[in-house]
Amino acid sequence: MKSSILAIALAAAAGVAQAAPVEVRVSGVSSAKGQIVVSACDKATFLKTCPYNVKVPAASGAVTAKIANLPPGQWSFLAFHDEDGDGVMKKTALGLPADGVGLSRDPKARFGPPKFEDSAVDVGAGGASVAVSLKY
């Protein structure tokens, strides 16, 4: 019993030890109003509810957000300008983003939302530095 608990604890600790920080630089911020929300999504959560989220105060021009302990793998990074600070991305009547929004690798949306593969970034054990440009 003790050995199985120890094995589970060691496996969990090994997973955390492999997690790495990711720095996301968000450019194109139109104003200092509200906050910038940055999310990291894997393929299963892409454009849904992302498991890793950070909020930083907005600043005209650019801001940097840090996501700590992101497991290595392929991740897509989404950022949006939450001007009213409620944490929710506003959408138009057509379902398009009404807030400034951007994805890593700046994929083009043609006849629907971009694909995960077009915005995916490889994050290694040493972390990563990612750029996202907001479009309004």
TIMI-2910 file (N, C-alpha, C, CB; in pm, 1 decimal, decimal comma, always signed):
<rs>
+----------+----------+----------+----------+----------+----------+----------+----------+----------+----------+----------+----------+------+
!      n_x !      n_y !      n_z !     ca_x !     ca_y !     ca_z !      c_x !      c_y !      c_z !     cb_x !     cb_y !     cb_z ! resn !
+----------+----------+----------+----------+----------+----------+----------+----------+----------+----------+----------+----------+------+
!    +83,2 !   -119,6 !     +0,0 !     +0,0 !     +0,0 !     +0,0 !    +87,3 !   +125,5 !     +0,0 !    -94,5 !     +0,1 !   +121,7 !  Met !
!   +188,0 !   +128,8 !    +92,4 !   +276,9 !   +244,7 !    +97,5 !   +352,1 !   +262,7 !    -32,7 !   +375,2 !   +231,2 !   +212,3 !  Lys !
!   +394,0 !   +152,8 !    -93,7 !   +470,3 !   +163,6 !   -217,5 !   +385,6 !   +217,8 !   -332,3 !   +527,5 !    +28,3 !   -255,1 !  Ser !
!   +257,4 !   +181,8 !   -337,2 !   +172,5 !   +234,7 !   -444,4 !   +144,0 !   +382,9 !   -424,0 !    +40,9 !   +156,7 !   -451,7 !  Ser !
!   +127,6 !   +426,0 !   -300,2 !   +107,5 !   +568,6 !   -272,0 !   +234,0 !   +645,3 !   -308,5 !    +70,5 !   +591,6 !   -122,2 !  Ile !
!   +349,0 !   +590,6 !   -273,4 !   +476,0 !   +654,9 !   -306,9 !   +493,2 !   +663,7 !   -458,9 !   +594,1 !   +577,4 !   -243,9 !  Leu !
!   +458,5 !   +557,4 !   -530,1 !   +470,3 !   +557,0 !   -676,4 !   +380,9 !   +663,4 !   -738,8 !   +434,5 !   +418,8 !   -732,9 !  Ala !
!   +259,4 !   +677,3 !   -688,2 !   +167,1 !   +780,3 !   -739,9 !   +222,5 !   +919,6 !   -710,9 !    +25,3 !   +764,5 !   -676,8 !  Ile !
!   +273,2 !   +940,4 !   -590,4 !   +329,3 !  +1070,9 !   -553,1 !   +450,2 !  +1104,5 !   -640,0 !   +369,1 !  +1072,2 !   -404,0 !  Ala !
!   +536,7 !  +1007,2 !   -666,0 !   +654,2 !  +1030,9 !   -750,1 !   +613,9 !  +1060,4 !   -894,6 !   +748,3 !   +909,7 !   -745,4 !  Leu !
!   +515,0 !   +990,5 !   -943,9 !   +467,1 !  +1015,4 !  -1080,7 !   +408,2 !  +1155,1 !  -1092,2 !   +362,0 !   +910,3 !  -1121,8 !  Ala !
!   +332,1 !  +1195,4 !   -993,0 !   +274,1 !  +1330,6 !   -993,6 !   +383,7 !  +1435,3 !   -986,6 !   +176,0 !  +1348,7 !   -876,1 !  Ala !
!   +481,6 !  +1413,8 !   -901,1 !   +592,6 !  +1508,9 !   -888,4 !   +672,8 !  +1516,7 !  -1017,4 !   +684,5 !  +1469,3 !   -772,0 !  Ala !
!   +692,3 !  +1404,1 !  -1083,9 !   +765,6 !  +1403,9 !  -1210,7 !   +690,8 !  +1484,6 !  -1315,5 !   +787,8 !  +1260,1 !  -1260,4 !  Ala !
!   +558,1 !  +1475,0 !  -1318,4 !   +478,1 !  +1552,1 !  -1414,0 !   +490,3 !  +1700,6 !  -1389,3 !   +332,4 !  +1510,8 !  -1407,0 !  Gly !
!   +490,1 !  +1741,9 !  -1262,5 !   +504,0 !  +1882,9 !  -1229,2 !   +644,0 !  +1931,3 !  -1263,0 !   +473,4 !  +1906,8 !  -1081,0 !  Val !
!   +744,5 !  +1847,9 !  -1237,4 !   +882,2 !  +1886,4 !  -1264,6 !   +903,5 !  +1910,4 !  -1413,9 !   +978,6 !  +1778,7 !  -1213,9 !  Ala !
!   +829,8 !  +1841,5 !  -1499,0 !   +845,3 !  +1858,4 !  -1642,4 !   +771,3 !  +1981,2 !  -1694,6 !   +796,6 !  +1734,9 !  -1714,0 !  Gln !
!   +678,0 !  +2032,1 !  -1615,7 !   +602,7 !  +2149,4 !  -1659,0 !   +697,2 !  +2269,2 !  -1667,7 !   +484,6 !  +2178,8 !  -1561,8 !  Ala !
!   +667,6 !  +2360,0 !  -1759,1 !   +757,6 !  +2472,0 !  -1783,8 !   +680,3 !  +2602,3 !  -1798,5 !   +841,4 !  +2446,4 !  -1908,8 !  Ala !
!   +748,4 !  +2714,4 !  -1776,2 !   +682,9 !  +2844,5 !  -1794,1 !   +679,7 !  +2884,6 !  -1942,0 !   +755,4 !  +2952,8 !  -1711,4 !  Pro !
!   +573,0 !  +2951,9 !  -1979,8 !   +560,5 !  +3005,1 !  -2114,9 !   +532,5 !  +3154,0 !  -2104,2 !   +448,0 !  +2931,9 !  -2195,3 !  Val !
!   +608,7 !  +3231,4 !  -2178,0 !   +589,8 !  +3375,9 !  -2182,1 !   +517,2 !  +3409,5 !  -2312,0 !   +726,9 !  +3452,4 !  -2171,7 !  Glu !
!   +403,4 !  +3478,3 !  -2299,5 !   +323,3 !  +3514,5 !  -2416,4 !   +323,1 !  +3666,8 !  -2428,4 !   +176,7 !  +3458,3 !  -2405,2 !  Val !
!   +381,6 !  +3716,1 !  -2537,5 !   +383,7 !  +3860,1 !  -2563,7 !   +267,1 !  +3892,5 !  -2656,6 !   +520,8 !  +3905,5 !  -2626,6 !  Arg !
!   +176,0 !  +3975,7 !  -2606,6 !    +55,7 !  +4012,9 !  -2681,6 !    +74,5 !  +4154,9 !  -2733,9 !    -73,5 !  +4002,2 !  -2592,3 !  Val !
!    +75,2 !  +4170,1 !  -2865,7 !    +92,0 !  +4301,8 !  -2927,9 !    -38,9 !  +4346,9 !  -2990,9 !   +204,3 !  +4298,7 !  -3034,1 !  Ser !
!    -42,8 !  +4474,2 !  -3029,6 !   -161,5 !  +4527,9 !  -3095,0 !   -272,3 !  +4566,0 !  -2999,1 !   -213,6 !  +4429,3 !  -3192,4 !  Gly !
!   -239,8 !  +4582,6 !  -2870,3 !   -340,9 !  +4619,2 !  -2770,8 !   -380,4 !  +4764,7 !  -2794,2 !   -287,6 !  +4598,1 !  -2624,3 !  Val !
!   -510,1 !  +4789,6 !  -2814,0 !   -557,8 !  +4922,3 !  -2855,0 !   -563,7 !  +5024,9 !  -2742,8 !   -692,9 !  +4909,6 !  -2915,0 !  Ser !
!   -576,3 !  +4981,0 !  -2617,4 !   -587,2 !  +5076,3 !  -2507,3 !   -548,7 !  +5009,3 !  -2375,7 !   -730,4 !  +5133,7 !  -2498,7 !  Ser !
!   -540,3 !  +5090,9 !  -2271,8 !   -508,2 !  +5040,2 !  -2137,6 !   -634,6 !  +5006,5 !  -2059,5 !   -425,0 !  +5143,0 !  -2060,0 !  Ala !
!   -747,4 !  +5004,6 !  -2125,7 !   -874,7 !  +4976,5 !  -2059,3 !   -892,6 !  +4826,5 !  -2038,4 !   -991,9 !  +5033,0 !  -2141,3 !  Lys !
!   -925,8 !  +4785,4 !  -1916,2 !   -956,9 !  +4645,4 !  -1889,1 !   -834,7 !  +4557,8 !  -1872,1 !  -1040,6 !  +4590,8 !  -1998,5 !  Gly !
!   -845,4 !  +4434,8 !  -1924,6 !   -740,0 !  +4335,8 !  -1907,4 !   -722,1 !  +4254,8 !  -2035,8 !   -772,1 !  +4242,7 !  -1788,8 !  Gln !
!   -607,1 !  +4187,6 !  -2043,1 !   -580,5 !  +4094,3 !  -2151,8 !   -589,5 !  +3954,5 !  -2092,0 !   -439,4 !  +4120,5 !  -2219,4 !  Ile !
!   -669,5 !  +3869,5 !  -2152,7 !   -684,5 !  +3731,2 !  -2108,4 !   -607,6 !  +3644,2 !  -2207,2 !   -836,6 !  +3688,4 !  -2099,5 !  Val !
!   -517,6 !  +3562,0 !  -2153,5 !   -437,7 !  +3471,4 !  -2235,6 !   -468,7 !  +3329,1 !  -2191,2 !   -283,9 !  +3502,6 !  -2223,5 !  Val !
!   -497,6 !  +3242,5 !  -2287,9 !   -533,1 !  +3103,3 !  -2259,0 !   -446,3 !  +3009,5 !  -2340,9 !   -682,4 !  +3077,2 !  -2288,1 !  Ser !
!   -415,1 !  +2893,7 !  -2282,7 !   -343,8 !  +2787,5 !  -2352,9 !   -438,3 !  +2669,5 !  -2367,5 !   -213,0 !  +2746,3 !  -2277,5 !  Ala !
!   -453,6 !  +2623,0 !  -2491,0 !   -546,1 !  +2512,6 !  -2521,3 !   -471,2 !  +2400,1 !  -2590,6 !   -663,8 !  +2561,2 !  -2609,9 !  Cys !
!   -502,5 !  +2278,3 !  -2552,8 !   -452,7 !  +2164,1 !  -2629,1 !   -554,4 !  +2135,7 !  -2740,0 !   -430,7 !  +2037,2 !  -2536,6 !  Asp !
!   -529,5 !  +2033,4 !  -2819,4 !   -618,5 !  +2006,3 !  -2933,0 !   -761,9 !  +1979,6 !  -2887,6 !   -566,7 !  +1887,0 !  -3013,3 !  Lys !
!   -778,9 !  +1909,1 !  -2776,3 !   -913,4 !  +1873,0 !  -2727,8 !   -992,4 !  +1993,6 !  -2678,6 !   -902,8 !  +1771,0 !  -2615,8 !  Ala !
!   -923,2 !  +2098,4 !  -2630,9 !   -993,6 !  +2214,4 !  -2574,2 !   -984,7 !  +2338,2 !  -2663,2 !   -937,4 !  +2246,8 !  -2437,1 !  Thr !
!   -925,8 !  +2324,8 !  -2781,3 !   -906,6 !  +2438,0 !  -2871,9 !  -1038,5 !  +2508,1 !  -2903,4 !   -840,5 !  +2391,3 !  -3001,2 !  Phe !
!  -1041,4 !  +2639,4 !  -2881,5 !  -1156,9 !  +2726,2 !  -2902,6 !  -1277,7 !  +2686,0 !  -2817,3 !  -1195,5 !  +2725,0 !  -3048,9 !  Leu !
!  -1251,0 !  +2617,5 !  -2706,7 !  -1354,7 !  +2581,6 !  -2609,5 !  -1310,4 !  +2639,1 !  -2475,8 !  -1377,0 !  +2424,3 !  -2601,0 !  Lys !
!  -1325,5 !  +2563,6 !  -2370,2 !  -1278,8 !  +2608,1 !  -2239,3 !  -1135,7 !  +2559,7 !  -2220,2 !  -1371,5 !  +2555,6 !  -2124,9 !  Thr !
!  -1040,3 !  +2651,1 !  -2228,4 !   -898,6 !  +2616,5 !  -2219,1 !   -859,1 !  +2593,9 !  -2073,5 !   -811,3 !  +2727,3 !  -2281,9 !  Cys !
!   -770,2 !  +2497,1 !  -2047,6 !   -735,8 !  +2463,1 !  -1910,1 !   -639,8 !  +2559,7 !  -1840,8 !   -677,0 !  +2328,5 !  -1907,8 !  Pro !
!   -566,5 !  +2640,6 !  -1915,4 !   -469,9 !  +2733,0 !  -1855,2 !   -505,6 !  +2874,7 !  -1898,0 !   -323,0 !  +2697,4 !  -1896,9 !  Tyr !
!   -525,2 !  +2963,0 !  -1799,9 !   -566,5 !  +3100,8 !  -1827,9 !   -495,0 !  +3197,0 !  -1734,0 !   -719,7 !  +3116,1 !  -1813,9 !  Asn !
!   -456,2 !  +3311,5 !  -1789,4 !   -396,3 !  +3417,9 !  -1709,2 !   -455,8 !  +3550,6 !  -1753,3 !   -240,7 !  +3419,1 !  -1723,1 !  Val !
!   -465,9 !  +3642,1 !  -1659,8 !   -515,4 !  +3776,3 !  -1689,3 !   -409,5 !  +3876,4 !  -1645,1 !   -652,7 !  +3803,8 !  -1618,3 !  Lys !
!   -383,3 !  +3974,2 !  -1732,5 !   -289,4 !  +4081,0 !  -1699,6 !   -355,1 !  +4214,0 !  -1734,6 !   -153,1 !  +4063,2 !  -1775,6 !  Val !
!   -319,4 !  +4320,7 !  -1662,7 !   -376,2 !  +4452,0 !  -1695,8 !   -340,8 !  +4491,4 !  -1839,1 !   -325,6 !  +4559,6 !  -1596,9 !  Pro !
!   -436,2 !  +4549,5 !  -1908,5 !   -412,1 !  +4595,8 !  -2045,0 !   -320,3 !  +4717,5 !  -2042,9 !   -545,3 !  +4629,5 !  -2116,1 !  Ala !
!   -243,4 !  +4734,5 !  -2147,7 !   -157,8 !  +4851,4 !  -2167,3 !   -153,9 !  +4876,9 !  -2317,0 !    -12,3 !  +4829,8 !  -2107,6 !  Ala !
!   -163,4 !  +5002,0 !  -2358,3 !   -158,1 !  +5033,7 !  -2501,0 !    -29,8 !  +4980,0 !  -2561,7 !   -168,7 !  +5185,7 !  -2523,9 !  Ser !
!    -41,9 !  +4912,5 !  -2673,1 !    +74,7 !  +4859,6 !  -2742,7 !    +92,5 !  +4711,4 !  -2720,0 !   +198,4 !  +4932,3 !  -2699,1 !  Gly !
!   +155,5 !  +4674,1 !  -2608,3 !   +183,9 !  +4532,4 !  -2583,8 !   +190,2 !  +4500,9 !  -2435,2 !   +315,0 !  +4492,5 !  -2650,2 !  Ala !
!   +161,2 !  +4377,7 !  -2401,8 !   +173,4 !  +4326,7 !  -2265,1 !   +237,0 !  +4187,7 !  -2272,3 !    +33,1 !  +4321,8 !  -2192,6 !  Val !
!   +288,9 !  +4143,5 !  -2158,7 !   +345,1 !  +4009,1 !  -2149,9 !   +274,9 !  +3933,9 !  -2038,1 !   +498,7 !  +4013,8 !  -2125,8 !  Thr !
!   +230,7 !  +3813,5 !  -2069,6 !   +165,8 !  +3726,6 !  -1970,7 !   +250,9 !  +3601,6 !  -1956,0 !    +18,2 !  +3690,1 !  -2012,9 !  Ala !
!   +256,6 !  +3549,6 !  -1834,5 !   +333,3 !  +3427,4 !  -1809,5 !   +240,2 !  +3318,8 !  -1759,0 !   +447,3 !  +3452,8 !  -1707,8 !  Lys !
!   +246,3 !  +3204,1 !  -1826,4 !   +171,0 !  +3086,6 !  -1784,0 !   +273,3 !  +2991,5 !  -1721,9 !    +92,0 !  +3018,9 !  -1905,1 !  Ile !
!   +260,2 !  +2967,0 !  -1593,2 !   +355,1 !  +2880,5 !  -1522,1 !   +309,7 !  +2735,4 !  -1532,7 !   +368,0 !  +2922,7 !  -1373,0 !  Ala !
!   +406,5 !  +2646,3 !  -1530,0 !   +379,8 !  +2502,3 !  -1520,2 !   +293,6 !  +2444,9 !  -1631,5 !   +314,5 !  +2473,7 !  -1391,1 !  Asn !
!   +319,7 !  +2483,5 !  -1754,3 !   +248,5 !  +2426,1 !  -1868,2 !   +319,7 !  +2297,2 !  -1909,6 !   +241,2 !  +2527,7 !  -1987,8 !  Leu !
!   +248,5 !  +2185,6 !  -1914,6 !   +312,9 !  +2060,1 !  -1953,3 !   +366,1 !  +2066,6 !  -2096,4 !   +214,5 !  +1943,5 !  -1939,3 !  Pro !
!   +477,7 !  +1999,8 !  -2124,5 !   +529,5 !  +1996,8 !  -2261,3 !   +426,7 !  +1936,5 !  -2356,5 !   +660,8 !  +1916,9 !  -2267,5 !  Pro !
!   +429,4 !  +1983,2 !  -2479,9 !   +337,8 !  +1932,6 !  -2581,3 !   +302,8 !  +2041,8 !  -2679,3 !   +211,3 !  +1876,4 !  -2517,4 !  Gly !
!   +200,3 !  +2018,6 !  -2758,2 !   +153,1 !  +2119,4 !  -2853,1 !    +38,9 !  +2196,7 !  -2790,9 !   +108,7 !  +2054,4 !  -2986,6 !  Gln !
!    +51,1 !  +2329,5 !  -2794,8 !    -47,8 !  +2418,8 !  -2735,7 !    -78,0 !  +2532,1 !  -2832,8 !     +2,0 !  +2474,7 !  -2600,0 !  Trp !
!   -201,3 !  +2576,7 !  -2830,2 !   -241,8 !  +2695,7 !  -2902,8 !   -267,6 !  +2803,8 !  -2798,8 !   -368,8 !  +2669,3 !  -2992,7 !  Ser !
!   -222,2 !  +2925,2 !  -2826,4 !   -238,6 !  +3035,5 !  -2732,5 !   -335,2 !  +3137,7 !  -2790,0 !   -102,7 !  +3101,3 !  -2700,3 !  Phe !
!   -438,2 !  +3166,9 !  -2713,1 !   -542,5 !  +3261,2 !  -2751,4 !   -535,0 !  +3379,9 !  -2656,2 !   -684,6 !  +3194,5 !  -2748,3 !  Leu !
!   -545,7 !  +3500,1 !  -2710,0 !   -550,6 !  +3620,1 !  -2625,4 !   -666,4 !  +3706,4 !  -2672,9 !   -415,0 !  +3700,0 !  -2630,0 !  Ala !
!   -732,3 !  +3772,0 !  -2576,0 !   -833,7 !  +3870,0 !  -2613,9 !   -832,1 !  +3987,2 !  -2517,8 !   -972,9 !  +3805,9 !  -2617,1 !  Phe !
!   -875,4 !  +4101,6 !  -2568,5 !   -879,9 !  +4224,9 !  -2489,8 !  -1016,9 !  +4235,0 !  -2424,0 !   -850,9 !  +4350,6 !  -2578,9 !  His !
!  -1019,5 !  +4208,9 !  -2295,6 !  -1142,2 !  +4212,2 !  -2216,2 !  -1156,1 !  +4352,7 !  -2157,3 !  -1140,5 !  +4102,3 !  -2102,7 !  Asp !
!  -1208,0 !  +4444,5 !  -2238,0 !  -1212,2 !  +4585,5 !  -2198,1 !  -1300,5 !  +4612,1 !  -2077,4 !  -1259,8 !  +4668,8 !  -2312,6 !  Glu !
!  -1408,8 !  +4535,3 !  -2059,9 !  -1495,8 !  +4560,4 !  -1944,5 !  -1456,9 !  +4476,1 !  -1822,2 !  -1640,7 !  +4532,1 !  -1982,0 !  Asp !
!  -1354,6 !  +4392,7 !  -1835,6 !  -1300,3 !  +4319,2 !  -1721,8 !  -1385,9 !  +4206,6 !  -1667,9 !  -1274,7 !  +4412,3 !  -1614,1 !  Gly !
!  -1483,9 !  +4158,4 !  -1745,1 !  -1570,9 !  +4052,2 !  -1692,9 !  -1518,9 !  +3911,4 !  -1722,1 !  -1709,3 !  +4066,9 !  -1751,0 !  Asp !
!  -1407,1 !  +3900,7 !  -1796,2 !  -1347,4 !  +3770,6 !  -1824,4 !  -1413,8 !  +3693,5 !  -1936,6 !  -1350,1 !  +3688,4 !  -1702,7 !  Gly !
!  -1509,7 !  +3754,5 !  -2004,8 !  -1584,3 !  +3685,8 !  -2110,2 !  -1558,3 !  +3754,9 !  -2244,5 !  -1737,0 !  +3683,6 !  -2077,9 !  Val !
!  -1526,9 !  +3676,0 !  -2347,2 !  -1506,8 !  +3732,6 !  -2480,0 !  -1642,3 !  +3766,7 !  -2541,2 !  -1428,2 !  +3634,2 !  -2571,0 !  Met !
!  -1657,5 !  +3889,8 !  -2580,5 !  -1782,4 !  +3934,3 !  -2642,8 !  -1787,8 !  +3885,6 !  -2786,9 !  -1795,5 !  +4089,0 !  -2637,2 !  Lys !
!  -1910,3 !  +3857,3 !  -2833,9 !  -1929,9 !  +3813,4 !  -2971,9 !  -2037,2 !  +3898,2 !  -3037,7 !  -1968,1 !  +3663,9 !  -2977,6 !  Lys !
!  -2028,1 !  +3909,1 !  -3169,7 !  -2127,9 !  +3981,5 !  -3246,9 !  -2249,7 !  +3891,3 !  -3265,3 !  -2070,2 !  +4027,4 !  -3384,8 !  Thr !
!  -2352,8 !  +3947,0 !  -3326,9 !  -2473,6 !  +3869,1 !  -3353,8 !  -2444,5 !  +3749,9 !  -3446,2 !  -2581,3 !  +3959,0 !  -3416,3 !  Ala !
!  -2336,9 !  +3758,3 !  -3523,5 !  -2298,3 !  +3648,4 !  -3612,8 !  -2208,0 !  +3546,5 !  -3543,3 !  -2227,8 !  +3703,8 !  -3735,9 !  Leu !
!  -2176,4 !  +3570,4 !  -3416,2 !  -2091,1 !  +3477,7 !  -3341,5 !  -1942,2 !  +3503,4 !  -3357,3 !  -2120,5 !  +3338,5 !  -3383,6 !  Gly !
!  -1906,9 !  +3613,6 !  -3421,4 !  -1766,2 !  +3649,9 !  -3438,5 !  -1718,0 !  +3727,7 !  -3316,5 !  -1745,9 !  +3733,2 !  -3567,7 !  Leu !
!  -1587,5 !  +3723,8 !  -3285,2 !  -1537,1 !  +3799,2 !  -3170,1 !  -1560,1 !  +3949,2 !  -3187,5 !  -1387,6 !  +3771,4 !  -3149,4 !  Pro !
!  -1610,6 !  +4013,2 !  -3082,4 !  -1630,4 !  +4158,0 !  -3083,5 !  -1514,1 !  +4228,2 !  -3014,5 !  -1763,1 !  +4195,1 !  -3015,3 !  Ala !
!  -1437,5 !  +4155,2 !  -2931,9 !  -1319,5 !  +4208,9 !  -2865,6 !  -1198,6 !  +4186,7 !  -2956,1 !  -1298,0 !  +4142,5 !  -2725,9 !  Asp !
!  -1090,7 !  +4260,6 !  -2928,9 !   -965,2 !  +4232,5 !  -2998,3 !   -922,0 !  +4091,8 !  -2961,6 !   -854,4 !  +4336,9 !  -2961,7 !  Gly !
!   -884,8 !  +4011,8 !  -3060,9 !   -851,5 !  +3872,1 !  -3036,5 !   -736,2 !  +3829,3 !  -3126,5 !   -974,4 !  +3782,1 !  -3059,5 !  Val !
!   -658,3 !  +3732,3 !  -3079,5 !   -549,5 !  +3678,8 !  -3160,6 !   -511,3 !  +3539,2 !  -3116,2 !   -428,6 !  +3770,2 !  -3154,0 !  Gly !
!   -448,7 !  +3465,4 !  -3206,1 !   -399,4 !  +3330,6 !  -3179,6 !   -250,2 !  +3323,2 !  -3211,2 !   -478,1 !  +3226,0 !  -3262,5 !  Leu !
!   -182,0 !  +3233,0 !  -3145,2 !    -41,9 !  +3209,3 !  -3174,9 !    -26,1 !  +3170,5 !  -3322,0 !    +15,7 !  +3099,4 !  -3082,7 !  Ser !
!    +84,2 !  +3209,9 !  -3380,5 !   +118,3 !  +3184,8 !  -3520,8 !    +25,0 !  +3256,5 !  -3617,8 !   +115,5 !  +3036,3 !  -3548,6 !  Arg !
!    -64,1 !  +3341,0 !  -3567,7 !   -149,5 !  +3428,1 !  -3649,6 !   -216,3 !  +3356,6 !  -3767,8 !    -67,6 !  +3543,1 !  -3701,8 !  Asp !
!   -292,7 !  +3248,7 !  -3740,4 !   -356,4 !  +3176,1 !  -3851,2 !   -468,4 !  +3258,7 !  -3915,1 !   -412,2 !  +3041,6 !  -3801,7 !  Pro !
!   -491,5 !  +3233,8 !  -4040,7 !   -599,1 !  +3301,9 !  -4113,5 !   -726,8 !  +3218,0 !  -4103,9 !   -559,4 !  +3325,7 !  -4263,3 !  Lys !
!   -836,7 !  +3284,4 !  -4072,7 !   -966,3 !  +3215,9 !  -4067,6 !  -1032,3 !  +3230,1 !  -4203,8 !  -1058,3 !  +3274,2 !  -3954,0 !  Ala !
!  -1052,5 !  +3118,1 !  -4269,4 !  -1117,6 !  +3117,8 !  -4400,1 !  -1238,8 !  +3026,4 !  -4392,7 !  -1019,3 !  +3071,9 !  -4512,9 !  Arg !
!  -1355,1 !  +3083,5 !  -4410,0 !  -1479,2 !  +3005,8 !  -4407,5 !  -1494,2 !  +2926,5 !  -4278,1 !  -1484,2 !  +2911,0 !  -4526,6 !  Phe !
!  -1469,5 !  +2993,3 !  -4166,5 !  -1481,7 !  +2928,1 !  -4036,6 !  -1359,2 !  +2952,6 !  -3951,4 !  -1503,9 !  +2779,0 !  -4053,6 !  Gly !
!  -1360,7 !  +2900,2 !  -3830,9 !  -1248,0 !  +2923,9 !  -3739,4 !  -1121,6 !  +2851,7 !  -3786,5 !  -1284,4 !  +2878,1 !  -3597,0 !  Pro !
!  -1006,0 !  +2902,1 !  -3743,8 !   -881,2 !  +2835,2 !  -3780,7 !   -871,0 !  +2696,2 !  -3717,4 !   -761,4 !  +2920,6 !  -3738,7 !  Pro !
!   -783,7 !  +2615,5 !  -3771,1 !   -760,2 !  +2481,3 !  -3718,3 !   -652,0 !  +2486,6 !  -3609,4 !   -718,5 !  +2383,9 !  -3832,5 !  Lys !
!   -658,7 !  +2393,7 !  -3516,4 !   -560,0 !  +2385,2 !  -3408,9 !   -417,7 !  +2381,3 !  -3465,6 !   -586,1 !  +2260,7 !  -3321,8 !  Phe !
!   -396,2 !  +2299,4 !  -3566,6 !   -263,1 !  +2281,7 !  -3623,1 !   -204,1 !  +2411,8 !  -3676,5 !   -267,8 !  +2179,3 !  -3733,2 !  Glu !
!   -289,4 !  +2505,3 !  -3717,5 !   -241,9 !  +2631,6 !  -3772,6 !   -193,1 !  +2728,6 !  -3665,8 !   -350,9 !  +2696,1 !  -3852,5 !  Asp !
!   -228,7 !  +2704,8 !  -3539,8 !   -184,9 !  +2794,0 !  -3432,9 !   -102,5 !  +2722,3 !  -3325,9 !   -304,9 !  +2859,4 !  -3368,9 !  Ser !
!    -82,8 !  +2591,8 !  -3341,8 !    -12,3 !  +2512,5 !  -3240,4 !   +135,4 !  +2548,6 !  -3232,7 !    -27,2 !  +2363,9 !  -3270,1 !  Ala !
!   +184,8 !  +2550,1 !  -3109,1 !   +324,4 !  +2578,8 !  -3079,5 !   +377,5 !  +2464,3 !  -2994,6 !   +341,1 !  +2717,0 !  -3006,6 !  Val !
!   +497,4 !  +2417,7 !  -3024,6 !   +559,8 !  +2314,0 !  -2943,3 !   +620,1 !  +2376,5 !  -2818,3 !   +667,8 !  +2238,3 !  -3023,7 !  Asp !
!   +580,8 !  +2324,9 !  -2703,3 !   +636,0 !  +2369,7 !  -2575,3 !   +717,1 !  +2253,9 !  -2519,9 !   +522,5 !  +2415,1 !  -2474,1 !  Val !
!   +845,1 !  +2278,6 !  -2498,0 !   +933,3 !  +2175,6 !  -2444,5 !   +946,0 !  +2187,9 !  -2293,9 !  +1070,7 !  +2183,8 !  -2509,5 !  Gly !
!  +1028,9 !  +2104,1 !  -2236,2 !  +1050,4 !  +2103,9 !  -2091,6 !  +1110,9 !  +2235,5 !  -2043,3 !  +1141,0 !  +1987,6 !  -2052,1 !  Ala !
!  +1178,1 !  +2308,3 !  -2133,0 !  +1238,3 !  +2436,3 !  -2097,0 !  +1144,4 !  +2554,4 !  -2113,6 !  +1360,5 !  +2459,1 !  -2179,1 !  Gly !
!  +1020,3 !  +2529,6 !  -2155,9 !   +924,6 !  +2637,5 !  -2175,3 !   +928,7 !  +2691,4 !  -2317,0 !   +950,9 !  +2749,0 !  -2077,1 !  Gly !
!   +870,9 !  +2809,3 !  -2335,0 !   +865,0 !  +2870,1 !  -2468,2 !   +834,2 !  +3018,3 !  -2455,5 !   +758,8 !  +2800,2 !  -2556,6 !  Ala !
!   +860,0 !  +3088,2 !  -2562,7 !   +822,1 !  +3228,2 !  -2575,5 !   +733,8 !  +3236,3 !  -2700,5 !   +949,6 !  +3324,5 !  -2585,4 !  Ser !
!   +615,4 !  +3295,2 !  -2684,9 !   +514,6 !  +3293,9 !  -2790,2 !   +467,1 !  +3436,9 !  -2817,5 !   +394,9 !  +3202,7 !  -2750,9 !  Val !
!   +437,9 !  +3467,7 !  -2942,2 !   +384,0 !  +3598,5 !  -2980,4 !   +240,4 !  +3582,3 !  -3028,1 !   +471,0 !  +3664,6 !  -3090,7 !  Ala !
!   +155,8 !  +3674,8 !  -2984,1 !    +16,8 !  +3680,8 !  -3029,4 !    -12,8 !  +3826,3 !  -3063,5 !    -83,5 !  +3625,4 !  -2919,9 !  Val !
!    -71,9 !  +3848,5 !  -3180,3 !   -107,8 !  +3983,7 !  -3222,5 !   -259,2 !  +3996,6 !  -3225,0 !    -47,5 !  +4016,8 !  -3361,6 !  Ser !
!   -310,6 !  +4097,4 !  -3154,3 !   -456,0 !  +4117,3 !  -3149,5 !   -506,0 !  +4186,8 !  -3276,3 !   -494,9 !  +4199,9 !  -3025,2 !  Leu !
!   -622,1 !  +4143,6 !  -3319,5 !   -692,9 !  +4206,9 !  -3431,2 !   -828,4 !  +4253,4 !  -3379,9 !   -708,9 !  +4108,3 !  -3553,4 !  Lys !
!   -865,2 !  +4374,7 !  -3413,2 !   -993,6 !  +4429,3 !  -3366,9 !  -1091,4 !  +4437,4 !  -3481,9 !   -974,8 !  +4568,4 !  -3303,6 !  Tyr !
+----------+----------+----------+----------+----------+----------+----------+----------+----------+----------+----------+----------+------+
</rs>
